Amino acid sequence: MRTATLPLSSDDQPYIVCVPIGDGSATLYESGDDLPPSMIPSPPSIQAISARQIRLALNQAGLRDAVEATVAAGPRGLRDWWEYSVEIHRAHPMVAAMIAAIGATPEQADEVWRLGAGL
């Protein structure tokens, strides 16, 4: 784990989770790094929802703009994951990082998944 200045350089691309801090920097986590407890998702009853379902649920929850801004500020790997994933898995490390980055709680994320599953 280390801190980097945003936007990230090509040297920062191997990192799998990028959490913007808000001061123009970000915490980068590599595969194998221990995530803080606040970033570890609780086991959801709904494991995955479609890209359409997550976007519609985020719209209804008022969180879509925050997610889109965080994705836009993130590294290419994050942008590709968000743009091209067919399903978004609740337990994915990128989801845990996004929850922390937008200041949401794991419980709010679980509710977005429940909402999305019904759309």
C-alpha positions as CSV (number, residue, x, y, z in Angstrom):
1,M,0.0,0.0,0.0
2,R,1.2,3.5,-0.8
3,T,-0.1,7.0,-1.4
4,A,0.2,8.6,-4.8
5,T,-0.8,12.0,-6.4
6,L,-3.8,12.0,-8.8
7,P,-3.9,11.6,-11.7
8,L,-2.0,8.4,-11.5
9,S,1.1,7.8,-13.7
10,S,1.7,4.6,-15.7
11,D,4.0,3.5,-12.8
12,D,0.8,3.3,-10.7
13,Q,-1.2,1.1,-13.0
14,P,-0.4,-2.3,-11.4
15,Y,-2.4,-1.3,-8.3
16,I,-5.8,-3.0,-8.2
17,V,-7.6,-0.6,-5.8
18,C,-7.3,3.1,-5.8
19,V,-9.0,5.1,-3.1
20,P,-9.0,8.9,-3.7
21,I,-8.3,10.7,-0.4
22,G,-9.7,14.1,-1.4
23,D,-6.6,16.2,-1.2
24,G,-5.4,15.3,-4.7
25,S,-3.8,12.0,-3.7
26,A,-5.0,8.4,-3.4
27,T,-4.2,5.3,-1.4
28,L,-3.2,2.4,-3.7
29,Y,-3.6,-1.2,-2.7
30,E,-1.8,-4.1,-4.5
31,S,-3.0,-7.6,-4.6
32,G,-2.2,-9.2,-1.3
33,D,-2.4,-5.9,0.7
34,D,-4.6,-6.0,3.7
35,L,-7.6,-3.7,3.3
36,P,-8.8,-1.6,6.2
37,P,-11.9,-3.2,7.9
38,S,-14.1,-0.4,6.7
39,M,-13.4,-1.5,3.1
40,I,-14.2,-5.2,3.6
41,P,-17.8,-5.8,2.5
42,S,-20.3,-7.6,4.6
43,P,-21.6,-10.8,3.0
44,P,-24.5,-9.7,0.9
45,S,-27.5,-11.8,0.2
46,I,-27.3,-10.7,-3.5
47,Q,-23.8,-11.4,-4.9
48,A,-24.0,-9.7,-8.3
49,I,-26.2,-7.4,-10.4
50,S,-26.0,-6.3,-14.0
51,A,-24.3,-3.1,-15.1
52,R,-27.8,-1.7,-15.9
53,Q,-29.2,-2.6,-12.5
54,I,-26.3,-1.0,-10.6
55,R,-26.6,2.2,-12.6
56,L,-30.4,2.5,-12.2
57,A,-30.1,1.7,-8.4
58,L,-27.3,4.3,-8.0
59,N,-29.6,6.8,-9.7
60,Q,-32.4,6.1,-7.3
61,A,-30.1,6.2,-4.3
62,G,-28.6,9.5,-5.4
63,L,-25.1,8.1,-5.6
64,R,-24.5,7.8,-9.4
65,D,-22.8,11.2,-9.8
66,A,-20.4,10.4,-6.9
67,V,-19.5,7.0,-8.4
68,E,-19.1,8.4,-11.9
69,A,-16.8,11.2,-10.6
70,T,-14.6,8.8,-8.7
71,V,-14.4,6.5,-11.7
72,A,-13.4,9.4,-13.9
73,A,-10.6,10.4,-11.5
74,G,-9.3,6.8,-11.2
75,P,-6.8,4.8,-13.2
76,R,-7.7,3.2,-16.5
77,G,-8.1,-0.2,-14.9
78,L,-10.9,1.2,-12.7
79,R,-12.5,3.0,-15.7
80,D,-12.4,-0.2,-17.8
81,W,-13.8,-2.3,-15.0
82,W,-16.8,0.1,-14.5
83,E,-17.4,0.6,-18.3
84,Y,-17.1,-3.0,-19.5
85,S,-18.2,-5.2,-16.6
86,V,-21.3,-7.2,-17.4
87,E,-22.0,-7.8,-13.8
88,I,-20.9,-5.9,-10.7
89,H,-20.1,-8.3,-7.8
90,R,-20.8,-6.9,-4.3
91,A,-17.7,-8.5,-2.8
92,H,-15.3,-7.2,-5.5
93,P,-12.4,-5.1,-4.0
94,M,-13.2,-2.3,-6.4
95,V,-16.7,-2.1,-4.9
96,A,-15.2,-1.9,-1.4
97,A,-12.9,0.9,-2.5
98,M,-15.7,2.7,-4.2
99,I,-17.8,2.6,-1.1
100,A,-15.0,4.2,0.9
101,A,-14.2,6.7,-1.8
102,I,-17.7,8.1,-2.0
103,G,-18.2,8.1,1.8
104,A,-20.9,5.5,1.8
105,T,-21.4,2.6,4.3
106,P,-21.4,-1.1,3.5
107,E,-25.0,-1.1,4.6
108,Q,-25.9,1.6,2.0
109,A,-24.1,-0.5,-0.6
110,D,-26.1,-3.6,0.4
111,E,-29.3,-1.6,0.0
112,V,-28.2,-0.5,-3.5
113,W,-27.7,-4.2,-4.4
114,R,-31.1,-5.1,-3.0
115,L,-32.7,-2.2,-5.0
116,G,-30.8,-3.1,-8.1
117,A,-31.8,-6.7,-7.9
118,G,-35.5,-5.6,-8.2
119,L,-35.0,-3.5,-11.3
